[in-house]
């Protein structure tokens, strides 16, 4: 076989190999055409549905006056979940769902370990979402939570910030705010002030009650639609104990301590004018002769 015949043979083999390879690729593509078309259709439908539902959720939540951050968070979570579901379905068409499941299982183990390490941080974020949905308080509300009382100055996804009445800024994790007892002093727009006082045992109680009530009814900053209350509650060691109650608008105006001060001042002045004694504890020490002799020695 000469060189020319050898080149002709190689050319013939190359053409036949290329033809076989081409037809194999074409057969492979034709075999997967339905899956490819289905995958494209699923991707388009998932994208359109995700975008439509995201807009719908944003419109509906906007009507509830929910926090813009929460609206964006929840709508984007829904959008991402639909797209991920579509992607997983597409991978299943090509037989890759088991591979993805194995990868997700491995990622889940890592996520579980991270979850234990960051559980407090994650709980804070989840509680922040729930607080934004439930909205038990707003900015500038006066609340008491976790043993701290003050004005709400910030509501974040992880923490709530309040400023107490000493001017200190306190950051409280949202999981403590959500799981603990919460008192919102601003929700009802009013607050009761309670001051206790005692009168001597020889006092005319009906008269003392009338004098105290008339004195407290003169407080201009109290809520006039709520009655002034005066109750005698107990027989004390040196006095008959009395509790007085008035209501004020709250927290507007910072009236609490001012009115509490005025209640004490007015009761003291009214009782002095009416010759009603506010007694104080008196201890009488009686010493027998033996005790006196021991003290002298």
C-alpha positions in Angstrom: 0.0 0.0 0.0 1.4 3.3 -1.1 1.1 6.6 0.6 -1.8 7.8 -1.5 -3.9 4.8 -0.8 -3.2 5.2 3.0 -4.3 8.8 3.0 -7.5 7.9 1.1 -8.2 5.1 3.7 -7.7 7.5 6.6 -10.0 10.1 5.0 -12.7 7.5 4.5 -12.5 6.4 8.2 -12.5 10.0 9.4 -15.7 10.8 7.4 -17.4 7.7 8.7 -16.4 8.4 12.3 -17.7 12.0 12.1 -20.9 10.9 10.5 -21.5 8.3 13.3 -20.7 10.9 16.0 -23.0 13.5 14.4 -25.9 11.1 14.2 -25.3 10.0 17.8 -25.4 13.6 19.0 -28.5 14.3 16.9 -30.3 11.2 18.3 -29.4 12.2 21.8 -30.7 15.7 21.3 -33.9 14.4 19.7 -34.4 12.1 22.6 -34.2 15.0 25.1 -36.1 17.5 23.1 -39.4 16.9 25.0 -37.7 17.3 28.3 -35.9 20.5 27.2 -39.1 22.0 25.9 -40.9 21.0 29.1 -38.1 22.5 31.2 -38.4 25.8 29.3 -42.2 25.8 29.8 -41.9 25.1 33.5 -39.3 27.8 34.0 -41.5 30.4 32.2 -44.6 29.4 34.2 -42.7 29.4 37.5 -41.3 32.8 36.8 -44.7 34.3 35.8 -46.5 32.7 38.8 -43.8 33.8 41.3 -43.9 37.4 40.0 -47.7 37.5 40.0 -48.0 36.1 43.6 -45.3 38.5 44.8 -47.2 41.4 43.6 -50.5 40.1 45.0 -49.0 39.5 48.5 -47.5 43.0 48.5 -50.8 44.6 47.6 -52.7 42.6 50.2 -50.2 43.2 53.0 -50.0 46.9 52.2 -53.7 47.2 53.1 -52.9 45.9 56.6 -50.4 48.7 57.2 -47.7 46.1 57.8 -44.0 47.1 58.0 -42.5 47.7 54.5 -39.5 45.5 55.5 -41.8 42.6 56.4 -43.8 43.0 53.2 -40.6 42.8 51.2 -39.2 39.9 53.2 -42.3 37.7 52.9 -43.1 38.5 49.3 -39.4 37.8 48.3 -39.5 34.5 50.3 -42.6 33.4 48.4 -41.0 34.4 45.1 -37.8 32.5 45.8 -39.7 29.4 47.1 -41.7 29.1 43.8 -38.6 29.5 41.7 -36.7 26.9 43.7 -39.7 24.5 43.4 -39.7 25.0 39.6 -35.9 24.4 39.4 -36.2 21.2 41.4 -38.9 20.0 39.1 -36.8 20.8 36.1 -33.9 18.9 37.5 -36.2 15.9 38.1 -36.9 15.8 34.3 -33.3 15.2 33.6 -32.9 12.6 36.4 -30.8 14.9 38.6 -33.3 15.2 41.5 -31.6 12.4 43.5 -28.3 14.2 43.1 -29.8 17.4 44.3 -31.5 15.6 47.2 -28.2 14.2 48.3 -26.6 17.7 48.1 -29.5 19.2 50.1 -29.2 16.4 52.7 -25.5 17.3 53.1 -26.3 20.9 53.3 -29.0 20.1 55.8 -26.5 18.5 58.2 -24.3 21.6 57.9 -27.3 23.8 58.4 -28.3 21.9 61.5 -24.9 22.4 63.0 -25.0 26.1 62.2 -28.6 26.2 63.5 -27.5 25.0 67.0 -24.6 27.5 67.0 -26.8 30.4 65.8 -30.2 29.4 67.3 -30.5 32.6 69.4 -29.8 34.8 66.5 -32.2 32.9 64.3 -34.9 33.0 67.0 -34.4 36.7 67.2 -35.0 37.1 63.5 -38.0 34.9 63.4 -39.5 36.7 66.4 -38.8 40.0 64.6 -40.9 38.8 61.7 -43.7 37.7 64.0 -43.6 41.0 66.0 -43.8 43.0 62.7 -46.9 41.0 61.7 -48.7 41.1 65.1 -47.5 44.6 65.9 -48.0 44.7 69.7 -46.4 48.1 69.9 -45.2 51.0 67.7 -42.4 53.5 67.7 -42.8 56.0 70.6 -45.0 53.6 72.6 -44.2 53.2 76.3 -43.7 49.5 77.0 -42.3 47.2 79.8 -40.6 44.0 78.8 -37.9 41.8 80.4 -37.8 44.0 83.5 -37.2 47.2 81.4 -39.6 50.1 80.9 -39.2 52.9 78.4 -40.1 54.5 75.1 -39.7 52.4 72.0 -37.1 54.1 69.7 -36.3 51.3 67.3 -37.8 48.1 66.0 -35.4 45.9 64.0 -35.5 42.4 62.6 -33.3 41.1 65.5 -33.7 43.5 68.4 -36.0 46.2 69.8 -34.5 49.3 71.3 -36.1 51.3 74.1 -35.0 54.4 76.0 -35.7 54.2 79.7 -36.6 57.1 81.9 -33.0 57.5 83.0 -32.1 58.3 79.3 -30.3 54.9 78.8 -30.7 53.1 75.5 -31.5 49.4 76.0 -31.4 46.8 73.2 -33.6 43.7 73.8 -33.5 40.6 71.5 -36.8 40.1 69.8 -37.1 36.5 71.0 -37.2 37.8 74.6 -39.7 40.4 73.6 -41.9 37.9 71.8 -41.7 35.1 74.5 -41.9 37.2 77.6 -44.6 39.2 79.3 -45.1 42.6 77.5 -47.0 45.6 78.9 -47.9 48.4 76.5 -48.8 51.5 78.5 -49.7 53.4 75.3 -52.3 51.0 73.8 -55.3 52.3 75.8 -54.2 55.9 76.0 -54.6 56.2 79.7 -53.0 55.1 83.0 -54.1 55.0 86.6 -52.1 56.7 89.4 -52.4 55.1 92.8 -51.2 56.8 96.0 -51.6 55.3 99.5 -52.0 57.3 102.7 -53.0 56.5 106.3 -55.2 58.4 108.8 -55.4 58.2 112.5 -57.7 55.7 114.2 -59.9 58.4 115.7 -60.6 60.0 112.2 -64.1 60.2 110.8 -63.5 58.0 107.7 -66.5 59.3 105.7 -65.2 62.8 106.2 -61.7 61.9 105.3 -62.9 60.1 102.2 -64.9 63.2 101.1 -62.0 65.6 101.7 -59.5 63.4 99.7 -62.0 63.0 96.8 -62.7 66.8 96.6 -59.0 67.6 96.7 -58.2 65.2 93.9 -61.1 66.2 91.7 -59.4 69.7 91.4 -56.5 68.2 89.5 -56.9 69.7 86.0 -54.7 67.3 84.1 -56.6 64.1 85.1 -59.2 62.4 82.9 -62.5 63.8 83.9 -64.5 60.9 82.4 -62.9 58.5 85.0 -64.0 58.9 88.6 -61.6 59.7 91.5 -61.5 56.7 93.8 -60.9 56.7 97.5 -60.9 53.4 99.4 -60.0 52.4 103.0 -58.3 49.1 102.7 -56.7 47.9 105.9 -56.1 48.4 109.6 -52.4 49.2 109.8 -50.1 49.2 112.8 -50.5 53.0 113.4 -53.2 54.0 110.9 -56.2 53.1 108.9 -54.8 52.7 105.4 -56.3 54.4 102.4 -55.7 54.1 98.6 -56.5 57.0 96.2 -56.7 56.6 92.4 -56.9 59.0 89.5 -56.6 58.5 85.8 -54.4 60.5 83.4 -53.9 60.5 79.6 -50.8 58.5 78.9 -48.1 58.7 77.7 -48.8 62.0 76.0 -47.5 65.0 78.0 -45.3 63.2 80.5 -47.9 63.7 83.2 -47.3 60.6 85.3 -44.8 61.9 87.9 -46.2 65.4 87.8 -49.7 64.2 88.7 -48.4 61.7 91.2 -46.6 64.6 92.9 -49.8 66.7 92.8 -51.8 64.0 94.3 -49.5 63.8 97.4 -49.4 67.6 97.7 -53.1 68.0 97.5 -54.0 65.2 100.0 -51.5 66.6 102.5 -52.8 70.1 102.2 -56.4 69.0 102.3 -55.9 66.8 105.4 -54.0 69.6 107.2 -56.8 72.1 106.5 -59.4 69.6 107.8 -57.3 68.7 110.9 -57.0 65.1 109.7 -53.9 63.5 111.1 -51.6 61.4 108.9 -49.8 59.3 111.7 -46.4 57.8 111.6 -45.2 54.7 113.4 -44.5 55.2 117.1 -42.6 52.6 119.2 -43.0 52.7 123.0 -40.3 50.9 124.9 -41.2 49.8 128.5 -38.4 48.8 130.7 -38.8 47.0 134.0 -36.6 47.6 137.1 -34.2 44.8 136.3 -33.7 46.0 132.8 -33.2 49.6 134.0 -30.6 48.4 136.6 -28.8 46.4 133.9 -28.7 49.5 131.7 -27.4 51.7 134.5 -24.6 49.3 135.2 
